[in-house]
Amino acid sequence: MTGTGRIGVIGLGSMGLGMALSLSRAGFDVAGCDVNEAAVAKLVADEMKTAPFASVSATPFGPNRIASVCAALTTTLTTASASRAASA
């Protein structure tokens, strides 16, 4: 199955990373960002093992950049302050 449009995932903690990986494995083009660089690296590393031809980008850009290049967006942030920071 191939998805249409890129899906952005802001927040790659336990829930966000799982969602991003599931979407990618289902054939969607996924872009993810997180303040934790290790979480971003895990998304990229897992994709290299499981779907080497999938299009995944975990960019150094912040949430605003991710939102501007995605057809759909989800946030998985755990606090109000994290949500405010992501929308700034």
MDAnalysis code that builds the backbone (N, CA, C; Angstrom):
import MDAnalysis as mda
import numpy as np

u = mda.Universe.empty(264, n_residues=88, atom_resindex=np.repeat(np.arange(88), 3), trajectory=True)
u.add_TopologyAttr("name", ["N", "CA", "C"] * 88)
u.add_TopologyAttr("resid", np.arange(1, 89))
u.add_TopologyAttr("resname", ["MET", "THR", "GLY", "THR", "GLY", "ARG", "ILE", "GLY", "VAL", "ILE", "GLY", "LEU", "GLY", "SER", "MET", "GLY", "LEU", "GLY", "MET", "ALA", "LEU", "SER", "LEU", "SER", "ARG", "ALA", "GLY", "PHE", "ASP", "VAL", "ALA", "GLY", "CYS", "ASP", "VAL", "ASN", "GLU", "ALA", "ALA", "VAL", "ALA", "LYS", "LEU", "VAL", "ALA", "ASP", "GLU", "MET", "LYS", "THR", "ALA", "PRO", "PHE", "ALA", "SER", "VAL", "SER", "ALA", "THR", "PRO", "PHE", "GLY", "PRO", "ASN", "ARG", "ILE", "ALA", "SER", "VAL", "CYS", "ALA", "ALA", "LEU", "THR", "THR", "THR", "LEU", "THR", "THR", "ALA", "SER", "ALA", "SER", "ARG", "ALA", "ALA", "SER", "ALA"])
u.atoms.positions = np.array([
    [0.845, -1.171, 0.000],
    [0.000, 0.000, 0.000],
    [0.889, 1.233, 0.000],
    [0.577, 2.170, -0.837],
    [1.353, 3.401, -0.890],
    [0.472, 4.558, -0.483],
    [0.953, 5.334, 0.482],
    [0.205, 6.492, 0.938],
    [0.364, 7.651, -0.027],
    [-0.477, 8.637, 0.131],
    [-0.382, 9.831, -0.684],
    [-0.072, 11.011, 0.210],
    [0.928, 11.755, -0.108],
    [1.318, 12.897, 0.698],
    [2.157, 12.484, 1.886],
    [2.938, 13.418, 2.362],
    [3.802, 13.157, 3.520],
    [3.024, 13.398, 4.801],
    [3.261, 12.557, 5.786],
    [2.646, 12.698, 7.101],
    [3.722, 13.115, 8.084],
    [3.456, 14.175, 8.815],
    [4.398, 14.665, 9.813],
    [4.017, 14.184, 11.198],
    [5.012, 13.779, 11.954],
    [4.811, 13.366, 13.345],
    [5.717, 14.237, 14.209],
    [5.106, 15.075, 15.016],
    [5.851, 15.941, 15.928],
    [5.786, 15.305, 17.307],
    [6.944, 14.906, 17.805],
    [7.029, 14.201, 19.079],
    [7.253, 12.720, 18.814],
    [8.483, 12.274, 18.979],
    [8.836, 10.883, 18.681],
    [9.178, 10.113, 19.951],
    [8.352, 10.278, 20.961],
    [8.501, 9.475, 22.175],
    [7.908, 8.100, 21.933],
    [7.501, 7.430, 22.959],
    [6.971, 6.065, 22.820],
    [5.814, 5.987, 21.834],
    [4.852, 6.865, 21.966],
    [3.683, 6.815, 21.093],
    [3.995, 7.356, 19.698],
    [4.648, 8.502, 19.623],
    [4.920, 9.122, 18.325],
    [5.830, 8.290, 17.444],
    [6.878, 7.721, 18.037],
    [7.791, 6.883, 17.260],
    [7.064, 5.656, 16.728],
    [6.251, 5.037, 17.568],
    [5.477, 3.873, 17.124],
    [4.542, 4.216, 15.977],
    [3.894, 5.365, 16.075],
    [2.996, 5.802, 15.004],
    [3.771, 6.055, 13.712],
    [4.899, 6.763, 13.830],
    [5.696, 7.075, 12.649],
    [6.189, 5.806, 11.956],
    [6.659, 4.851, 12.744],
    [7.145, 3.593, 12.162],
    [6.011, 2.809, 11.510],
    [4.864, 2.760, 12.155],
    [3.719, 2.047, 11.579],
    [3.272, 2.677, 10.269],
    [3.208, 3.998, 10.236],
    [2.823, 4.688, 9.002],
    [3.815, 4.411, 7.880],
    [5.092, 4.467, 8.211],
    [6.120, 4.218, 7.201],
    [6.057, 2.790, 6.682],
    [5.892, 1.843, 7.579],
    [5.809, 0.437, 7.171],
    [4.584, 0.165, 6.312],
    [3.553, 1.012, 6.476],
    [2.342, 0.876, 5.660],
    [2.495, 1.560, 4.310],
    [3.657, 2.188, 4.071],
    [3.928, 2.775, 2.773],
    [3.803, 4.282, 2.697],
    [3.539, 4.936, 3.818],
    [3.412, 6.386, 3.807],
    [4.775, 7.058, 3.898],
    [4.868, 8.212, 3.308],
    [6.047, 9.064, 3.391],
    [5.935, 9.815, 4.716],
    [6.897, 9.638, 5.612],
    [6.813, 10.177, 6.969],
    [7.969, 11.126, 7.244],
    [7.646, 12.252, 7.868],
    [8.659, 13.176, 8.372],
    [8.435, 13.296, 9.874],
    [9.499, 13.201, 10.641],
    [9.355, 13.280, 12.085],
    [10.319, 14.269, 12.698],
    [9.920, 14.858, 13.822],
    [10.843, 15.714, 14.551],
    [10.602, 15.557, 16.050],
    [11.654, 15.795, 16.792],
    [11.612, 15.675, 18.246],
    [12.776, 16.485, 18.805],
    [12.638, 16.962, 20.030],
    [13.759, 17.670, 20.657],
    [14.872, 16.704, 21.026],
    [14.549, 15.438, 21.148],
    [15.522, 14.401, 21.485],
    [16.115, 13.833, 20.196],
    [17.358, 14.171, 19.934],
    [17.994, 13.707, 18.696],
    [18.086, 12.182, 18.617],
    [18.166, 11.509, 19.754],
    [18.229, 10.044, 19.758],
    [16.927, 9.439, 19.224],
    [15.807, 10.064, 19.515],
    [14.521, 9.569, 19.012],
    [14.456, 9.707, 17.497],
    [14.946, 10.817, 16.980],
    [14.977, 11.027, 15.530],
    [15.887, 9.986, 14.881],
    [17.041, 9.763, 15.489],
    [17.986, 8.772, 14.948],
    [17.377, 7.372, 14.950],
    [16.580, 7.058, 15.963],
    [15.951, 5.734, 16.031],
    [14.968, 5.534, 14.886],
    [14.222, 6.587, 14.548],
    [13.296, 6.501, 13.417],
    [14.068, 6.206, 12.135],
    [15.131, 6.930, 11.902],
    [15.932, 6.732, 10.697],
    [16.578, 5.352, 10.694],
    [17.153, 4.935, 11.818],
    [17.832, 3.634, 11.895],
    [16.862, 2.489, 11.661],
    [15.692, 2.554, 12.261],
    [14.717, 1.474, 12.087],
    [14.265, 1.398, 10.640],
    [14.097, 2.520, 10.007],
    [13.673, 2.519, 8.617],
    [14.726, 1.925, 7.708],
    [15.970, 2.118, 8.011],
    [17.028, 1.539, 7.187],
    [17.014, 0.014, 7.272],
    [16.579, -0.528, 8.412],
    [16.513, -1.985, 8.570],
    [15.251, -2.567, 7.956],
    [14.114, -1.890, 8.135],
    [12.838, -2.518, 7.800],
    [12.293, -2.138, 6.432],
    [12.596, -0.939, 5.981],
    [12.026, -0.502, 4.706],
    [13.028, 0.391, 3.988],
    [14.081, -0.192, 3.478],
    [15.146, 0.629, 2.905],
    [14.722, 1.483, 1.724],
    [13.591, 1.190, 1.125],
    [13.146, 1.979, -0.017],
    [12.050, 2.960, 0.355],
    [11.641, 2.970, 1.610],
    [10.623, 3.918, 2.057],
    [11.233, 5.311, 2.123],
    [10.391, 6.290, 1.986],
    [10.864, 7.669, 2.071],
    [10.589, 8.187, 3.476],
    [11.609, 8.307, 4.249],
    [11.488, 8.808, 5.618],
    [12.465, 9.941, 5.782],
    [11.999, 11.016, 6.354],
    [12.929, 12.085, 6.671],
    [12.743, 12.474, 8.125],
    [13.796, 12.460, 8.841],
    [13.802, 12.954, 10.202],
    [14.773, 14.123, 10.161],
    [14.227, 15.282, 10.025],
    [15.044, 16.441, 9.702],
    [15.434, 17.224, 10.941],
    [16.453, 18.058, 10.810],
    [16.819, 18.935, 11.911],
    [15.868, 20.120, 12.040],
    [14.925, 20.229, 11.117],
    [13.986, 21.338, 11.156],
    [13.004, 21.162, 12.311],
    [12.477, 22.255, 12.768],
    [11.514, 22.220, 13.861],
    [10.109, 21.916, 13.373],
    [9.165, 21.956, 14.301],
    [7.775, 21.626, 13.995],
    [7.156, 22.485, 12.893],
    [7.499, 23.765, 12.840],
    [6.908, 24.620, 11.803],
    [7.328, 24.178, 10.415],
    [8.584, 23.792, 10.265],
    [9.071, 23.315, 8.961],
    [8.402, 21.987, 8.605],
    [8.301, 21.091, 9.574],
    [7.633, 19.808, 9.322],
    [6.193, 20.055, 8.869],
    [5.498, 20.945, 9.574],
    [4.103, 21.230, 9.231],
    [3.979, 21.814, 7.832],
    [4.961, 22.599, 7.407],
    [4.863, 23.254, 6.103],
    [5.096, 22.307, 4.925],
    [5.713, 21.160, 5.161],
    [6.010, 20.244, 4.055],
    [5.177, 18.963, 4.094],
    [4.191, 18.909, 4.982],
    [3.385, 17.692, 5.125],
    [1.932, 17.939, 4.765],
    [1.314, 16.929, 4.178],
    [-0.109, 17.002, 3.850],
    [-0.975, 16.763, 5.079],
    [-0.461, 16.026, 6.042],
    [-1.173, 15.744, 7.287],
    [-0.162, 15.791, 8.423],
    [-0.641, 16.106, 9.616],
    [0.243, 16.297, 10.756],
    [-0.401, 15.766, 12.018],
    [0.411, 15.115, 12.840],
    [-0.061, 14.702, 14.156],
    [0.988, 15.100, 15.183],
    [0.519, 15.419, 16.366],
    [1.446, 15.730, 17.451],
    [1.210, 14.743, 18.579],
    [2.276, 14.310, 19.187],
    [2.188, 13.411, 20.342],
    [3.074, 13.992, 21.427],
    [2.595, 15.074, 21.999],
    [3.342, 15.810, 23.010],
    [2.660, 15.627, 24.357],
    [3.452, 15.509, 25.403],
    [2.902, 15.102, 26.694],
    [2.523, 16.237, 27.628],
    [2.944, 17.449, 27.333],
    [2.629, 18.548, 28.235],
    [2.135, 19.759, 27.460],
    [1.421, 20.625, 28.153],
    [0.945, 21.858, 27.533],
    [2.123, 22.735, 27.116],
    [3.177, 22.747, 27.924],
    [4.320, 23.582, 27.572],
    [5.009, 23.058, 26.308],
    [5.062, 21.766, 26.122],
    [5.638, 21.199, 24.893],
    [4.773, 21.559, 23.691],
    [3.477, 21.536, 23.858],
    [2.566, 21.913, 22.776],
    [2.728, 23.378, 22.407],
    [2.837, 24.244, 23.412],
    [3.053, 25.665, 23.141],
    [4.386, 25.886, 22.426],
    [5.420, 25.197, 22.862],
    [6.741, 25.336, 22.235],
    [6.704, 24.884, 20.775],
    [5.976, 23.817, 20.493],
    [5.897, 23.300, 19.126],
    [5.127, 24.228, 18.210],
    [4.212, 25.001, 18.768],
    [3.402, 25.882, 17.934],
    [3.975, 27.286, 17.824],
    [5.091, 27.518, 18.482],
    [5.692, 28.870, 18.451],
    [6.382, 29.133, 17.135],
])
